[in-house]
């Protein structure tokens, strides 16, 4: 039988990257005790007051069809939020709502690129980004993110990879998996390149509210001279501990939103009004759970560094935001993926191999910081002992 070309482009870009996580879940289902440090799911429940709003809206009949752009109340709330945070007027006609950031990014990229185009993307990257680009038929062009530069993407490295086929610079700040946060100066330098070569800037900002103390969040939307070429995406999944509600959005030029509307209507024809009502209330004030997550994740990142950095030559990269820490196992083995699988099988600790996030992390591991402190402490002890043994065994 014949299949669409998209199925070939996405072959191997889905669940295969999550093999260690899937095995960990299977082991748990069989009764094994596993410490799961794989996925980035908030460590608190969705605030009950937000769920009450959704329930009240459902009972009030807010269960009908929506429209392709988003519910008016949510669009107005997002416009107010972004106008206040970015220091310039953002209107509702510059916003489109989707079920989560993933769907948002899929639709936005479908609206920007196609076969023959190129998208510049930092390596390492979130695991689904490669598939998002491949789905469009465009080519992903990796831009190495250097540990020595704090994993912040550099304008000069982007410039080296721009070709006549380049259409989009795809950014993620705060960054998953590294926790790097780009500065206003970073965006200004990247924006100058975008203007010079007439490129779009797409930025995933889903971790905006999970920036650690002493670090300032910045956005390309902060720079008015980039207004005609910047699109940002976000959701309430991380900031409000509501990943299952699938409520996200993009903000960009009104002309782009108008062009994207038929695609949205073809894909979804709107998301759920009762979730839109909940989201509007969620973003109208500060998140009731974000500050607590920031404190806990920062504390656990420091714990990981204290327990693992230097053990058997391990090197810990401490994040500036988000819910992950990175550990470089290059001094132990050149194959981080094999190390992660062996770690799970022999110690019951499940971590993500860095290779799932790009070639630049092939000797790294990503550890989720969403387990309690005592569990992180226990996991670090097992990792330290295992790394010492693994190195002594001479694994390669």
N, C-alpha and C positions, 0 to 999 in steps of 0.2 A: 504494500500500500504506500501511497505518497503522503508526505507530511509537509506542512508549511515550513519555510526556511527558518522561521523564528525558533522552532523546536531544535534545530541543529545549532543555531547560534547560542542557545541557552543550555545545551547539553553539558553537564558537569559543573554548571554554575549555580545549582540549587542546593539540595540537601547534602551533597557530597562534602561540602565544606564543614558540615556539622557532624561528621562521623564520630568524633570523640564524644560529643554531647549526646548523640543518639545511643551510643553504646552505654554511656553512663545511665541514661534513663532506662535502658533495657536491663542493666544490672540491678538497678533499684527495684524495678518491677519483679525481678526474681528474688528479692529479699536482701540483696547486698546493701551494706551501709556505705553510701557514697557521699563525699563532700563535693557538692556541685558548685564550681566556680566558673561556669561557662557562659550562660546568657546574662544579658543586662536587664533584668526585670527589677523595678523598684522594690525595696525591702519593706514597704509599708502598704497597707490596703488603700484602695481608693477612698478618699474622705467620705464618710457617710452622708455629710450634708450635700455633697454633689450628687450622690446616688439618689438622695431624696428628691432633688430637683428633677432628675430624669424620670423618676417614678411618678411624681406629681404631674409632669408634662404628659406622660403616657395616659394617665387616668383622665387628664383633661382633653384627650383626643388628639394629641400632637403625634399621631402615628400615620398620617397620610403622606402623599407624595410631596417632595420638596421640588427644587429646581436645580438646574445645572451649576449655578454659581454658588449658592449657599443661602441659608435662611437670613432674611433682612436683619433680624436682631443680632445674629452672630457676626455678620459682616460689619455692622455698625460698631459692635464691641471690639472687634479686631482693629478697625480703623482708629478708634480711640486709643487703644493700647499702643499701636505702632506709631501713631502721631506723637504720643507722649514720650515714648522711649527713644525715638529716632530724631526728635527735635524738629520735625517738619511735617506738614500735613500729608497724611495718607488717607485717601478716600475709599469708600466701600467698593468703587468700581475698579480698584487696584488689587482686589482680593478674591480668591476662589477657594472654596472649602472642599475637602476630600476626606475619605475614611483613612486617616493616618498619614504619616510622613511618607511611607513607602509608596502608596498610591499617588500621593502628590508628586513625588519625584518622577515616577513612571510617566505620568501625564505631562509634566513639564518638559521632560526630555523628548517625549514624542512630539511635542510642539516646537522643539528647537532644532532637532537634528534628524538625519536619515542616512541611508546608505551613501558612502563616499565621504561623509563628514568625520571630523575627529573631535574628541572631547579630551581635554587635558585633566588629569586626575592624580592627586597625590597618592603615592605608594609608600606606606600602607594605607588601606582604605577600609571602610565598613564592608562587610562580606557581600552585601547584595548590590553594591554599586556597579561592579563589573557586569552583572547581569542586566541591570537597568539600561546601561549603555548598549550592550549587545542586542537587547530587544529591539532597539530602534534601527539596527543595521549599521550604526556608526561604529567607528573604531576608537577604543580606549587607548590613550597615549599616557603611560605612567610617568609621573614626575617624582623622582626619589625624594622622600622626606628623610633627612639625616638626623640620627640621634644626637650628633654633635651640635646641631642647630635646634635642639629641643623638639624635633619632628615638626617644626613650623615650615610650611611651604614657602619657598623663596622666589621672588619675582625673577631673579636671574636664571633660575632653573626652569621656570616656566618659559621664559623668553627663548631658551635654547631649543625648545621643542615645538614652537609655533611654526606651522606651515600654512600654505594657501588653503588647506582643507580644514584648518582649525576653526571651530565655531563656538565652543563653550569652554570656559574654565570652571570646573566643578570643584567647589570648596566645601569643607566641613569644619565648622568652628563653633563651639568646642568640638574637638576631634575625637572620633571613635575609630581606632582603639587606643590612641596615644594620650588623650587628655590634653593635647596642645591647644592653646587659645591664641588666635591671630590678633594682632594689634591694629589700631587705626592706621598706623604707618604702613603695616603690611598690606592692608587693603588699598591704601593710596597708591602704593607701588604696583600692585597687581592691576588696579583700576587704570593706571596710566598705560599699561600694556594693552588692556582690553580696548581702550579708546584708540590707541595707535593702530590696532589690527582689526577694529570693528568686531569685537567678540562679546558674547554674553558672559555674565558671571552668575553662576548658580551656587547658592550656599545653603547647606543644611545646618540649621541652628537649633535642632531639637534639644540640645543640652544647655541652652542659654541660661536657664535658671539654676544650673548645677555647677557654677563656677566657684572655686575655693577662695577663701579669704586672702586678700593681698593681690588678687588677680582681677583685672578689669575686662568685662566683656565689650567687644566692639563688633560692628556689623558693616558690611558694604553699603547697607541702606543709610548709614550715618553720613555718607558723602553725597551731597546733592548733585555733584557733577557726574555721578554714575547712575542717576535715577532712571535713565532711559535704557539701561542695559543690565540691571541687577534684578534677580529674582531670588527670594529667600523662601525656605520651607520650614515648617515646624509643626508641633502638635502638643497635646496635653499628656501624651503617653508617659514621658519622663517627669516633667515638672509637677504634674498632679497625680502621679502614680495611677494612671488610668490607661494602660496600654490596650486592654481589651475593648475599650469603647471606640477605638479607631476614629479619632477625631483630629484631623490635621488641616493644613491650609498652605497656600502660597501667597506671597505679596510681590507685586511687580508692576511694570508699566500698565496703564489701563488698556493700551492698544494690544498688549500681549494677552491680557485676560480676555479681551473680546475675541481674539483669534483662537484662544484655547477653549472657549465655551462650547463650540460644537463637538469637540473631542470629549469634553466632560459629559455632555448630554448623551453622546453615543456610548460611553463607557458605563455611566452610573445613573444619570438623571437625578442627581442629588443624593445626599445622605440623610440620616434620620432626623426629623425635626426635634424629637425629644432629646437627642444627644446634642443637637445644636444649642438648645436652651441651656442644658447643663454646661456646655463649653463656654457660652457667653458669660454665664455667672462665674465660671472658674477663672477666666482671664480678666475679669473686671477688678479683681483685687489680687494681692500677693498670694501665692500658693500657701496653703496651710501646712504642707509637708516638705517643701523644697529645702528650707533652711535646715531642717533636721537631717535630711539626706546629705546635704553638703557637709555638715559637721561629721557625720558618721563615715562618709566615704573618704574624706580627707584624713581622718584619724586612722582608718584601716590602711590607707595607702602608706602612711608613715610606719604602721606596724609591719607591713610587707617589706618595706625598705630596711627596717631595723633587723628583721629576722632573716632576710635572704641576701641582702647586698654583700658581696664578698665571699659568701659561703661556696666553696668548691669553684670559685671564680665566677659565680653568678653575678649579674649586674642588673639592678632594678632601675627602671625609669619611673620617676615619681610624677604623676599627672598634675595638671593645674585645674582640672575640671572633670566632670563625668563620674563614671562608676567602675573604672577599670585601672589596673596597674599592669605594666609590662615587665617581664623578666627575661633577660638575655641569657641563654644557656650555651652560647658559642664556646665557652671554655670547657664545657662538658661534652658537647656533641655538635656536629654540623647539621643534624636532622632533628629539628624541633618537633616535627610531627610525630616521628617515632618515639621521641622522649615523652611526649604528652600521652600517647596511647599506652606506653609501658608504665608510666606513672599511674594511670587509671587502673590498669590491670593488676599492678603489684601493691599499690597503696590505697586505692579507692578514692583518690583525689582527681577530679575532672576539671581540666583547664582547656582553654582553646589554643590550639597550635597557631602560632603567629602566621604561618603560611596561608591560613584561611583568609587573611586580610592583605595578602600581597607578598610578592617575592622578597621585598625588603625586610620582612620579619621572619624569614625561614628559620632563623635560629632563636626566635623569641617565643614566649608564651604570653597569653593574655589572661589575667586573673580577674574575675568579677569581684567587686567589693561589697556585694549585696547580702553576704551572709553575716551573722552576728560576729562580734569581735572574737569570742572564744573559738568559734569555728574557723575563722581566718587564722587564728593563732595555731590551732591544731594542724590545719592544712600546711602552713608554712613549715612547721616542724617536720611533717612527713616529706615535703618537697626537699628540704635541706638534707635530710638523711638519705633520701633517694638519689639526689644529685651527687652526693659524695660517693655512694655505692656505684652509681652508673659510671662516674668518672674513673673509679678504680677498676671497673670491669673493662675499661678501654673501648667503650662503645663509640661508633663513628656515625 
